[in-house]
Structure formats: structure tokens, C-alpha cells
Amino acid sequence: MTGSTTSYLDPPTLTMLLGGLAVAFVCLVSGLNGRAPGRLTAGLTWLVQAGVVAYAAWYLVRQLRGETPVGPGWELWAYLVTILLLPALALVWSREEPTRWSTFVLAVAAFTAAVMAARSAQIWYGVGMLP
């Protein structure tokens, strides 16, 4: 394996990971309390969406500057495109079906975006890749 197990936790990745997990926790607690998506949960999910856009743009800029991922580029961009879609689609869902279950959908989207952002960084830095 190349890279150490925490070498991929650069500031943007750490921000996405911790931010997404915090938003997921808030949405989970809100859903467990029986609340439909409100200003807080939707607003936080919009914040995750903005973070994901900035995160993907950061990787795009790095590649345009000539840097390349250690892992497969197609896999990196598959992850990034997916996490670009997740919060947006969860927000559409929560608007179309404003029930407590939609709050859980927001929680799952934030959690998944956080984890997939960390995995994207692992692909970039080659953590867990076979030589």
C-alpha cells in the first residue's frame, strides 16, 4: 500500500468529513424527534452542497494545474460527481415529501457525502491502493 493511513486528511477533506458528519447528526436527531425538514436541516444540507461544490472544484483546479491522482482518475471523478448529486437530490426529495423520513434522507445524504469525500481523497493520494 502507498501512503499512510492519515496522509489524505488534508484541510479540505477534514472539513468535508467533519462537517458532513455533524450535519448528518443534526438531521438524524431532528428526524428522531419526528420533525420534517425545516430551515435548520435544509440550510445545513445546502451548506454541505456548497462544500461539495468547492471540494470538487478544488480537485478540478489541481488537475488543471497538472497534478494527477495516484489512483484511477475515473474512480475519483465518479465519486466526486456522485457527491455533487447527493445533497441536491436529497433536498429535492425533502421538498417534495416534507415528512420526518425526508429528514432522515438528508442525514443519509450528508453522511454519504462526508464518507465519499474522504474516499475521494484516499484515491487522490493513493491510500489503500495496491502497488
FENZIUR-V865745 format. One record per backbone hydrogen bond with DSSP energy under -1.0 kcal/mol. CO is the residue of the C=O (numbers start at 1). NH is the residue of the N-H. If there is no record, write none. Layout:
((CO;NH) (CO;NH))
//
This chain:
((6;9) (8;10) (10;14) (11;15) (12;16) (13;17) (14;18) (15;19) (16;20) (17;21) (18;22) (19;23) (20;24) (21;25) (22;26) (23;27) (24;28) (25;29) (26;30) (27;31) (28;32) (29;33) (30;35) (31;34) (38;42) (39;43) (40;44) (41;45) (42;46) (43;47) (44;48) (45;49) (46;50) (47;51) (48;52) (49;53) (50;54) (51;55) (52;56) (53;57) (54;58) (55;59) (56;60) (57;61) (58;62) (59;63) (60;64) (61;65) (62;67) (63;66) (72;76) (73;77) (74;78) (75;79) (76;80) (77;81) (78;82) (79;83) (80;84) (81;85) (82;86) (85;89) (86;90) (87;91) (88;92) (89;93) (90;94) (91;95) (92;96) (93;97) (97;99) (100;104) (101;105) (102;106) (103;107) (104;108) (105;109) (106;110) (107;111) (108;112) (109;113) (110;114) (111;115) (112;116) (113;117) (114;118) (115;119) (116;120) (117;121) (118;122) (119;123) (120;124) (121;125) (122;126) (122;127) (123;71) (124;70) (126;129))
//
